[in-house]
Amino acid sequence: MSRENEGSEGTAGEAVPPVPSVPPVPSADAPQGPSASTSAPGQPQPPEGEATTTSMGPVPASAPPGFQSAAGANWPPPPPPVAPTYAHHGADGGAPVWGAPEQFSDQKSPRKRGMGGLVAAVAAAALIAGGIGGAFGYWAADRNSASSGSTTVSADAQGFKRDPGTVAGVAARALPSVVTIDAQGGDGEGGTGTGFVYDKQGHILTNNHVVASAADSGQLTVTFSNGKKYDAEVVGRAQGYDVAVLKLKNPPPGLAPLPLGNSDHVAVGDSTIAIGAPFGLSNTVTTGIISAKNRPVASGDGAGGSNSYMSALQTDASINPGNSGGPLLDARGAVIGINSAIQSTGSGLGQTQAGSIGLGFAIPINQATNVAQQLIKTGRPVYPVIGATVRMDERSGGAVISDRGAGADADAVVRGGPADKAGLRPGDVITKFGDTVIDSGPSLIGEIWTHKPGDRVTLTYQRDGRTATTEVTLGERKGDN
């Protein structure tokens, strides 16, 4: 089977099963909150013990948490981390961060500390703590011995403040801007996912598969962390990118958009915070690290629609169905990705929904922001393309250009298109896109979609056993159809 990289996922190649999603948590007086996502029952389940990649579709609102079916798709081991994407925006500054080096994206390499220094620091801390404890205990005993003889000392927890750079501090600032999305379709189907405030005009950024069931006919409700609910409508959605933008019909005053980071500057090992509504449990906060970059991931919306492709950020922060559409934050609280999919080991006996095994995937925020701006401006997505249909084999050693196109009479290499102008032919095997290693058709599509139309990229390909390179200028395709 073959598939056109221009986003004709629904017509060529084998459909890739969907992946579960996840939602957020409420706060006190600010108008913001959690989110949701959807998965479709009835999808084929992989053999027991076999790993699958699942898009985190919405958690059915009518079913109790953990009692819905989830679809999954077999996915080959992706290539090692590679290069960054194109967007340039972010939130700079901020308080000291938790569990991360002092420097961030624009600094060079973090300072390394030897194990001896760590042991010394721990020993010193222990000694200091012992000294303080002993002195305070003696003081308390001396003060109380004359009266009751009690040496018990109580602490006032209410007065304890969390530093801005701690997980608790980051979560406290972010939760009012994270929402839980309830999507109810016209046919009665629905689910729960997550989203977050994108701007002060009331736009909410989330996954397409979170709102797909209610996009054409249905009702969308957004709940902030303070429990306040607002009706919303779809501004635009991109199936291929798995990104959607909603707008609150009557946005409250004082909306606080989450600051956007720069996913190009994310490094493996950076601390992460995920906020969402796993299995409907709004305002859930989990932590982890960036465990890999540029992971090729393909997932579906669970409704038999077009597949989505991404060159994802991989994290071990616990994310589950219902977290889809929620923000993946860095240690400063800036959004670096949109939680979208998880890897699953398959469904065992009595298992009805995939859960976290420490392999979650997020759409890089640079890509998601570019798509969101397109959707807000025109309501339609724009996809960069090379103008060639590639096979969707999982393990082909590269992206193989098909012998024929997606349509009955379509050419595999579009005449006059970018690939044609670059001299590519049917049967060529694309092995690198820029500096990124390509091992399959889906990984090529995911990498192309991290760029913009008009970008010039060097392709490495093999033909008749020989390796060659060529430069291609990416074209564009508007809309999902």
JONORWO-V758858 format. One line per field, one symbol per residue. burial: + if it has 16 or more other ideal C-beta (glycine too) atoms within 10 Angstrom, else -. A space follows every 10 residues. Layout:
# JONORWO-V758858
burial: ???
This chain:
# JONORWO-V758858
burial: -+++++++++ -++-++++++ +++++++--+ ++++++++++ --+-++---- ++++++++++ +-+-+--+++ +++-++-++- ++-++-+--+ +--+--++-+ +--++----- ---------- ---------- ---------- ---------- ---------- ---++++-++ ++++++++++ +++++---++ ++++++++-- -+++++++++ +++++--+-+ ++++++-+-+ -+-+++++++ ++++++++-- +---+-++++ ++++++---+ ++++++++++ ++++++++++ ++++++++++ +++-++++++ ++++++++++ ++++++++++ ++++++++++ +++++++--- +-++++--++ ++++++++++ ++-+++---- ++++++++++ ++++-+-+++ ++--++---+ ++++--++++ ++-+-+-+++ ++++-+++++ ++++++++++ ++----+-++ ++-------+ -+-++-+--+ -
